Amino acid sequence: MSRSKVNVPEAKAALDQFKMQAANEVGVTLKQGYNGDITAKQAGSIGGQMVKKMVESYENNLKNNG
């Protein structure tokens, strides 16, 4: 059972899509719903890729607006 909470419920679908894209980029196959069968290393790779993309997006935003 997931304990993470989405602060903006409307963003849940976008976050799920973002997670699936990040998983695909690091070569991990996720299925809709529960993915408790993936390894900690795979989960970490997905999370790391998501953070990397968020940082890149933030930096690009600063560059374009600063």
RANORSUL-V951602 format. One record per pair of residues at least 24 apart in sequence whose C-alpha atoms are under 8 Angstrom apart, sorted by sequence separation. I is the first residue (numbers start at 1). J is the second residue. D is the distance in whole Angstrom. If there is no record, write none. Layout:
i = {I,I}
j = {J,J}
d = {D,D}
This chain:
i = {22,25,22,23,19,22,19,22,19,18}
j = {46,49,47,49,46,49,47,50,50,50}
d = {6,8,8,8,7,6,8,6,7,7}
